[in-house]
Each structure stands twice: as structure tokens, then as C-alpha cells.
Amino acid sequence: MIKFIVAALWIVAATVGATFYAFQAAGARGDDPAPKPLLGGLDYVSTEIISVPIIRGSAVQGYFLTKLVYTVEPKEMAKLSVPAMALITDQVYSYLYANPQIDFSKQDTVDLDKFRNSIRESVNARVGIELIHDVLVNQVNYLSKDDIRDNAIKRRGNGLMEPIMKPLQPKAEAPAEPAAH
């Protein structure tokens, strides 16, 4: 009987020791460094399509269309009192109007790296912290006035611009039956 009690105490001690060691080893591994910015810890937020009219000589020459994705820390994003989408949109407008030398009809005058960095730096400077870590371009287009006009004509030609409901035609009245005398 004493052998069973000693064996039971030995098993309990070994189990408690193994459990204690396992928790100590797991705790030491839990002190990993923070994840790298592009590997985790950041939220990727996609904007709606931002449409900026390009005005030259007091006339609209076309529209710059872009859809961006930006990376932010969720904790910092929650502190904002203004929606981040509004800040991004404002900075896209500011960048395009502050750089009138950009000719969107010629691709060689558009520097996407400079555009992305400018948006990131100006938003971060405006909020006073490093809110946006990276700006990624999802879509960039430029539509001139002629492109828009051509697309509208094509849509009209395909019947896409016709009204959905056709006007009602008055019904022809049935001839009145003679009254019975």
C-alpha cells in the first residue's frame, strides 16, 4: 500500500513539474518581436473610386480616377475624429491641383511613386502621427472629355441611354353600343 502512495505522489510531482516547465517555456516564446509592417499588425483599407476633375484654362479637360489601398494601425485609426477616407480624398485633390505640370494624357509625366509618397507624407503630417504606413495603387485612370463624350455616344447607340419606361399610349375607345329602347 505504501508503494502505491509513493508512486501516486511521484506521478503527481512529475505532472506538476512538467506542467510548470511547459508554461515557463511557452511564456518565453511569447516575447516575440513585433511583426513587420507588411507581414501583419496593419489593416489594409480600400478607398472608393476618387474622381478629380482636371481643369486647365477654366475648362474641364478630363477626370483623374483612382482607387487606393492604404495600410494603417488599427489603434491609431480608431483615434481619428475625421474619417480617413476624407483625409485621403482631400490629399489626392491637393496633390493634383498643386502639381499642374502633370499631363495625364502622357504617361511619362505621371510619377506614381511620388504620388503615393506625397499622399502618405501629407496625411501623416496633417494628423501629426505616422497613421498611414504605405499607399498602394489599386487603379489609376484618366478619361479626357473626348473619351467621356465617345463613351456616351456609344451607350446611346446601343440603346443603353433610352428611357426604361415608354410613355403610355392612349387606348382606342371601343365604339359605344346602341342603347336598348
C-alpha positions in Angstrom: 0.0 0.0 0.0 2.8 2.4 0.8 4.3 1.7 -2.6 1.1 2.8 -4.3 1.0 6.1 -2.3 4.7 6.8 -3.1 4.0 6.0 -6.8 1.0 8.3 -6.8 2.9 11.2 -5.1 5.7 10.6 -7.7 3.2 10.8 -10.6 1.6 14.0 -9.2 5.0 15.7 -8.7 6.2 14.7 -12.2 2.9 16.0 -13.7 3.1 19.3 -11.7 6.8 19.7 -12.7 6.1 19.1 -16.4 3.1 21.5 -16.4 5.1 24.2 -14.7 8.0 23.7 -17.2 5.6 23.8 -20.2 4.1 27.1 -19.0 7.6 28.6 -18.4 8.8 27.6 -21.9 5.6 28.9 -23.6 5.9 32.2 -21.8 9.5 32.7 -23.0 8.4 32.1 -26.6 5.6 34.6 -26.3 8.0 37.6 -26.2 8.5 37.6 -30.0 9.3 41.0 -31.6 6.5 43.0 -33.2 5.5 41.8 -36.6 7.0 43.5 -39.7 4.6 46.1 -41.2 3.9 44.2 -44.4 3.5 40.9 -42.6 0.8 41.7 -40.0 -0.5 44.0 -37.5 -1.8 46.6 -40.0 -5.2 47.0 -41.6 -5.5 47.4 -45.3 -8.2 49.9 -46.1 -9.5 50.4 -49.6 -10.9 53.7 -50.8 -13.9 54.2 -53.1 -13.0 55.4 -56.6 -11.8 59.0 -56.2 -12.7 61.2 -59.2 -10.9 64.5 -59.6 -11.8 66.9 -62.5 -8.7 68.2 -64.3 -9.2 71.9 -65.0 -6.9 73.7 -67.5 -7.7 77.2 -68.9 -11.0 77.5 -66.9 -12.4 74.3 -68.6 -12.6 70.7 -67.5 -10.2 68.7 -69.7 -10.9 65.3 -68.2 -11.1 63.3 -65.0 -8.4 61.6 -63.0 -9.8 58.4 -61.4 -8.0 56.4 -58.8 -8.7 53.7 -56.2 -6.1 53.4 -53.4 -5.4 51.0 -50.6 -3.6 52.2 -47.6 -2.1 50.5 -44.5 -2.8 51.8 -41.1 -2.5 50.7 -37.5 -6.0 49.9 -36.1 -5.3 51.6 -32.8 -4.3 54.8 -34.5 -7.2 54.7 -36.9 -9.7 54.4 -34.0 -8.3 57.7 -32.6 -9.3 59.7 -35.6 -12.2 62.1 -35.3 -12.3 62.7 -39.1 -12.8 59.7 -41.5 -9.5 58.6 -43.1 -11.3 58.4 -46.5 -12.0 62.2 -46.3 -8.3 62.9 -45.5 -7.1 60.7 -48.4 -9.5 62.3 -50.9 -8.5 65.8 -49.8 -4.9 65.0 -50.2 -5.4 63.5 -53.7 -7.2 66.7 -54.7 -4.5 68.8 -53.1 -1.7 66.9 -54.8 -3.2 67.1 -58.3 -4.1 70.8 -58.1 -0.7 71.7 -56.6 1.1 70.0 -59.5 -0.5 71.4 -62.7 2.5 70.3 -64.7 1.3 66.7 -64.6 -0.2 65.8 -68.0 -2.3 62.7 -67.6 -2.6 62.2 -71.4 1.1 61.4 -71.3 2.1 58.6 -69.0 5.8 59.7 -68.7 4.8 62.8 -66.7 2.9 60.8 -64.0 5.3 59.5 -61.2 3.2 57.0 -59.2 5.9 56.6 -56.5 6.0 60.4 -55.9 2.2 60.4 -55.9 1.9 57.6 -53.3 4.7 59.1 -51.1 3.2 62.5 -51.2 -0.3 61.3 -50.2 1.2 59.3 -47.3 3.5 62.1 -46.1 0.9 64.8 -46.3 -1.8 62.8 -44.4 0.7 61.8 -41.7 1.9 65.5 -41.4 -1.7 66.6 -41.2 -2.7 64.3 -38.3 0.7 64.6 -36.6 1.5 60.9 -36.3 2.5 58.1 -38.6 -1.0 57.0 -39.4 -0.5 55.7 -42.9 2.4 53.3 -43.4 2.0 52.7 -47.1 -0.2 53.7 -50.0 -0.9 51.2 -52.7 -2.4 52.0 -56.1 -5.3 49.7 -56.9 -6.5 51.5 -60.0 -5.5 54.7 -61.9 -7.3 56.0 -65.0 -7.5 59.2 -66.9 -10.6 60.0 -69.0 -10.4 63.0 -71.3 -13.5 65.0 -72.3 -13.4 63.3 -75.7 -13.3 59.8 -74.1 -16.3 60.6 -72.0 -18.2 62.0 -75.0 -17.3 58.9 -77.1 -18.5 56.6 -74.4 -21.8 58.5 -74.0 -22.4 58.3 -77.8 -21.6 54.5 -77.8 -24.1 54.0 -74.9 -26.8 55.9 -76.7 -26.1 54.0 -79.9 -26.6 50.7 -78.0 -29.9 51.9 -76.6 -28.5 52.0 -73.1 -29.5 55.6 -72.6 -33.1 55.1 -73.7 -35.7 55.5 -71.1 -36.7 52.4 -69.3 -40.4 53.1 -69.3 -42.1 54.0 -72.6 -44.8 56.6 -72.5 -48.3 55.2 -72.2 -50.3 55.3 -75.4 -54.0 56.3 -75.0 -56.2 53.3 -75.6 -58.5 53.4 -78.5 -62.1 53.7 -77.3 -64.4 50.9 -78.2 -67.4 52.0 -80.2 -70.4 52.6 -77.9 -73.1 50.0 -78.2 -76.5 51.3 -79.2 -78.7 51.8 -76.2 -81.6 49.4 -75.9 -85.0 51.1 -76.3 
